[in-house]
Amino acid sequence: MPKRAHSESSTASTDESDCNVDSDVFRPSTHRAHSALSSVNTDLDAQGGALPLTHENLRVHTLSTSSQHSQPSKLASDTGSSTLSPVLQLSMSARSGSPTRSAWDTRVTLQAYRIEVDTHRELPADLKHHLDTVLSRKRDGPRSPNARRVVQHRLAASLDNESTGIRRLEPLLLFAGEDDPSAIHPVPMISSKLDFNLSRNFLPPLPPGKTLPRLSQPQADTIIGYLSTSQAYESTLQTAFTPDEEAALADFTLNPALVFPFLSSQWKPATGESHMIAHYQSARDGAAIVRYLDEFYSIAHGRPATALECAHISFTCDIQVLNIWLHWRELDTGGGATYYMKSIFDCTLRNEKHLLDARELLWNHIDYALDSRLRSLKDALPSFYTEFLKRKFKTAKAVGSSRASVQSDSIALAPISLPPTPSSNHSGPEPVKRYNKRLRTEANADG
């Protein structure tokens, strides 16, 4: 969604090295899928014979072929090629915005990773109470004029291309922080980012014994969280966390440019891509954020996070209809997590009264994020940091012992080792990584 140029933060690390602790708690496992050109996709077994028509083979075939259609960039990486075919490059360059934004996972793939989209499941008791008493409460004072402006601009926005349509409506429906100089009513201590990558490390892991396509890169069209001290370029900007508190999260982050995100969004144009794709992308992003919060509270308190502690709110819109979603996870008896995404509000952008209700719910969520949620996170930080260091030290010690063992083994074998050949002595320069730094500009935002 190129309303602004991408920020450097949108290219934050998405490798499996984001968390520097080699355990499931600190480094959620991200298993690579098999090549998109595997034997499953050709419907042949290892001996070249046709696979029998079974439910399992059909399911794997469906997942594999859907991955090819929904994740074009994945084909290049899995087949060892760093470049795309000319036809694919042309089709991707014709899109507006980052190619990553067009990546999405089918409902079948998401369900295989235990991500349930648009579920009818009953909310857990604490989330139901939160929805009824916090998010749905009536606000005092004058109503926002933004609802009427959305109704007025909807038709024009629906006739525009995706980027222009979103630029018209996003500032009227969502929020911006004081770091946005163009915001008319900025909200203190928050920041809104565009095309924002989230660490792949916190996507739900590959289910045991399954062969599935890897989930696409989590990237929200917009995302709101607490303003980072590293992004507070002016001394007058308020931040929710101190530099020391943020330092405790340095090796445990979704993206260092934004602290504990709490409201993400996915947008689609009025014509073209289906609103359902926005649902799938939002489910993927929400699952990563929920899992991140679950890990944070689990480390801090030594117990699984409550449904409310790890809950997340997202917003999807196709210029005609908006949905507000609540994301959470539930654990089965074996400790396995299922991630749910349930609609808690929807309306058309023609209905001013319903838009006022949507804005009211979102404002209540902002108030909660700056009050009870913020206190809960700050209270958990000291114990999180203590436990994180303990586990990090244990992991580093185990890795060191393993390396020492390997070194002693190689010393023992040294007397019978062959002398190095000239070719094995080659000491050419290491490849230099080049990072494309992208300028960041702010779009209009209205609290």
Secondary structure, DSSP 8 states (H G I E B T S, - for coil): -TTS---GGGG---STTSS-S-STTTS--------TTSTTTTTB-TTS-B----HHHHHHHHHHHHHHHH-HHHHHHHTT-SS--HHHHHHHHTSSS-GGGG----HHHHHHTTEESS------HHHHHHIIIIIT----S---THHHHHHHHHHHHHHS-HHHHHHHHHHHHS--BTT-TT-SS-BTTEEEEEEEE--GGGS----TT---------EEEEEEEEE-TTT--STT---SS-HHHHHTTTTS-S-TTEEEEEEEEEE--SSSS-HHHHHHHHHHHHHHHHHHHHHHHHHHHSS---TTTT-EEEEEE-SSEEEEEEEEEEE-TTS-EEEEEEEEEEEETT-HHHHHHHHHHHHHHHHHHTTHHHHHHHHHHHHHHHHHHHHHHHHHHHHHHHHHHHHHHHHHHGGG-----TGGG----------------------
